[in-house]
Amino acid sequence: MKSLTINRMIVLLSRPEGMPTEQNFEIREAPFAEPGENQVVVRSIYLSVDPYMRGRMNDSKSYTEPYRLGEPIVGGVVGEIVKSKSDQYVVGDKVIGMLGWQLYNVVDAALLRKVDEKIAPLSAYLSVLGLTGLTAYFGLLDIGQPKEGETVVVSGAAGAVGMIVGQIAKIKGARVVGIAGSDEKTQFLENELGFDETINYKTVGNLSQALEQACPDGVDIYFDNVGGTISDEVMNLLNTHARIAVCGAISSYNSTDGDYGPRVQRKLIKTRSLMKGFIYFDYADRSNEGIQALGKWLTEGKLKYEETIMEGFDQVPQAFLQLFEGKNLGKMLVKVNGI
Ligand SMILES: NC(=O)c1ccc[n+]([C@@H]2O[C@H](COP(=O)([O-])OP(=O)(O)OC[C@H]3O[C@@H](n4cnc5c(N)ncnc54)[C@H](OP(=O)(O)O)[C@@H]3O)[C@@H](O)[C@H]2O)c1
């Protein structure tokens, strides 16, 4: 192996106000330390960019610490061990971990998990078999609890979480209505993934009317990835004992003037509905169950997944920004090194 001396990293240079820009990030070069006892060096192969990272760029209280200015952004990374001072790993092992946006990470071996490319392509460990697949699995099945014949509406339906939610709902015998931001996406959902109805929220005009037409029997489960006015409209169609899994609110992540909207209390009371926010790691101790179920459906051909993979380390900030423009179909990843 070539000697490793200079590393490249992407740091948070300034906290975004509203929509982030490339100027909020900086690519830096720095020498890196040799691994210590029980540490390894991981060469990054795929970096995950995720909407939740936007929240960590603010200096505010949340379920995780804010990113620190001048330090690499941290997120899901799949890579290869290139140096090991740990009994657990040998050079060449493929691993996943929450690592820095860096070409190489020096990290405690205990913070990594082995992945096997004979079982699934490496990228899948950051998508359908990773955080987004598990979020879909547990959010829908634990909070939504879909039953045969029920109507499930999912927003952000052509994204990494949304397209898995819709397909699991179909596996459970539900009728699935997906809301997404382009005709290419809605057609993909209907033609490739078997969604029953779709709505392009950007061109539909009257969303309320379109939802009523798409959900003639009302809404039993709403899997909410976006919040905002889309969710306000879906909440008007709740059936008695509806379940709302509040997964994300991307429509307001870049908002600078608060997140206002109609009040939901009376709708929840009238329909005796359950509305519950959740974070994927609430289910961390059940990840194996989720991975096994998702893997089984993949093998049986009941579940498909899609990834939008950009190439090159310098593209990472751009890939992140494109999430907010809806440029991705399925999971957005960046391939930063060859396998
Ligand atoms: N609770 C958890 O543990 C957890 C875990 C993972 C993700 N999440 C959340 O789940 C949601 C989906 O995450 P993901 O990783 O699957 O991302 P994703 O859906 O693959 O990508 C983001 C998508 O959001 C849509 N979008 C962007 N701006 C929007 C806006 N203003 N209004 C409506 N839609 C907008 C875009 O699709 P369109 O073209 O359709 O607009 C874009 O492709 C996010 O809100 C994320 O924060 C939560």
The ligand as an SDF file (V2000), in Angstrom:
LIG
                    3D

 48 52  0  0  0  0  0  0  0  0999 V2000
  -36.5860    9.9500   11.9610 N   0  0  0  0  0  0  0  0  0  0  0  0
  -35.4880    9.3870   11.4890 C   0  0  0  0  0  0  0  0  0  0  0  0
  -34.8100    8.6090   12.1470 O   0  0  0  0  0  0  0  0  0  0  0  0
  -35.0810    9.6830   10.0740 C   0  0  0  0  0  0  0  0  0  0  0  0
  -34.1070    8.8880    9.4270 C   0  0  0  0  0  0  0  0  0  0  0  0
  -33.8050    9.1690    8.0940 C   0  0  0  0  0  0  0  0  0  0  0  0
  -34.4570   10.2090    7.4450 C   0  0  0  0  0  0  0  0  0  0  0  0
  -35.3670   10.9510    8.1340 N   0  0  0  0  0  0  0  0  0  0  0  0
  -36.0970   12.0340    7.4740 C   0  0  0  0  0  0  0  0  0  0  0  0
  -36.8870   11.4320    6.4750 O   0  0  0  0  0  0  0  0  0  0  0  0
  -36.9940   12.3160    5.3650 C   0  0  0  0  0  0  0  0  0  0  0  0
  -36.5030   11.5890    4.1130 C   0  0  0  0  0  0  0  0  0  0  0  0
  -35.1180   11.3030    4.2850 O   0  0  0  0  0  0  0  0  0  0  0  0
  -34.3130   10.5300    3.1550 P   0  0  0  0  0  0  0  0  0  0  0  0
  -32.9830   10.2240    3.7090 O   0  0  0  0  0  0  0  0  0  0  0  0
  -35.1510    9.4430    2.6290 O   0  0  0  0  0  0  0  0  0  0  0  0
  -34.1470   11.6670    2.0560 O   0  0  0  0  0  0  0  0  0  0  0  0
  -34.6880   11.5950    0.5740 P   0  0  0  0  0  0  0  0  0  0  0  0
  -36.1770   11.5230    0.6570 O   0  0  0  0  0  0  0  0  0  0  0  0
  -33.9600   10.5330   -0.1500 O   0  0  0  0  0  0  0  0  0  0  0  0
  -34.2270   12.9820   -0.0270 O   0  0  0  0  0  0  0  0  0  0  0  0
  -34.8500   14.1650    0.2960 C   0  0  0  0  0  0  0  0  0  0  0  0
  -36.0960   14.4010   -0.6160 C   0  0  0  0  0  0  0  0  0  0  0  0
  -36.9450   15.3470    0.0180 O   0  0  0  0  0  0  0  0  0  0  0  0
  -37.7270   15.9850   -0.9490 C   0  0  0  0  0  0  0  0  0  0  0  0
  -37.8120   17.4150   -0.6280 N   0  0  0  0  0  0  0  0  0  0  0  0
  -36.8000   18.3060   -0.5790 C   0  0  0  0  0  0  0  0  0  0  0  0
  -37.2760   19.5230   -0.2370 N   0  0  0  0  0  0  0  0  0  0  0  0
  -38.6140   19.3710   -0.0720 C   0  0  0  0  0  0  0  0  0  0  0  0
  -39.6790   20.2570    0.2800 C   0  0  0  0  0  0  0  0  0  0  0  0
  -39.4470   21.5610    0.5390 N   0  0  0  0  0  0  0  0  0  0  0  0
  -40.9370   19.7600    0.3430 N   0  0  0  0  0  0  0  0  0  0  0  0
  -41.1920   18.4600    0.0900 C   0  0  0  0  0  0  0  0  0  0  0  0
  -40.2260   17.5640   -0.2420 N   0  0  0  0  0  0  0  0  0  0  0  0
  -38.9640   18.0230   -0.3120 C   0  0  0  0  0  0  0  0  0  0  0  0
  -37.0300   15.7940   -2.3020 C   0  0  0  0  0  0  0  0  0  0  0  0
  -37.8660   14.9690   -3.1150 O   0  0  0  0  0  0  0  0  0  0  0  0
  -39.0330   15.5920   -4.0470 P   0  0  0  0  0  0  0  0  0  0  0  0
  -38.4700   15.6260   -5.4400 O   0  0  0  0  0  0  0  0  0  0  0  0
  -40.1410   14.6200   -3.8780 O   0  0  0  0  0  0  0  0  0  0  0  0
  -39.3480   16.9700   -3.5340 O   0  0  0  0  0  0  0  0  0  0  0  0
  -35.7530   15.0410   -1.9540 C   0  0  0  0  0  0  0  0  0  0  0  0
  -35.3950   14.1010   -2.9220 O   0  0  0  0  0  0  0  0  0  0  0  0
  -36.2050   13.5500    5.7110 C   0  0  0  0  0  0  0  0  0  0  0  0
  -37.0790   14.5170    6.2440 O   0  0  0  0  0  0  0  0  0  0  0  0
  -35.2460   13.0680    6.7750 C   0  0  0  0  0  0  0  0  0  0  0  0
  -34.8150   14.0890    7.6270 O   0  0  0  0  0  0  0  0  0  0  0  0
  -35.6950   10.7050    9.4200 C   0  0  0  0  0  0  0  0  0  0  0  0
  1  2  1  0
  2  3  2  0
  2  4  1  0
  4  5  1  0
  4 48  2  0
  5  6  2  0
  6  7  1  0
  7  8  2  0
  8  9  1  0
  8 48  1  0
  9 10  1  0
  9 46  1  0
 10 11  1  0
 11 12  1  0
 11 44  1  0
 12 13  1  0
 13 14  1  0
 14 15  2  0
 14 16  1  0
 14 17  1  0
 17 18  1  0
 18 19  2  0
 18 20  1  0
 18 21  1  0
 21 22  1  0
 22 23  1  0
 23 24  1  0
 23 42  1  0
 24 25  1  0
 25 26  1  0
 25 36  1  0
 26 27  1  0
 26 35  1  0
 27 28  2  0
 28 29  1  0
 29 30  1  0
 29 35  2  0
 30 31  1  0
 30 32  2  0
 32 33  1  0
 33 34  2  0
 34 35  1  0
 36 37  1  0
 36 42  1  0
 37 38  1  0
 38 39  2  0
 38 40  1  0
 38 41  1  0
 42 43  1  0
 44 45  1  0
 44 46  1  0
 46 47  1  0
M  CHG  2   8   1  16  -1
M  END
$$$$
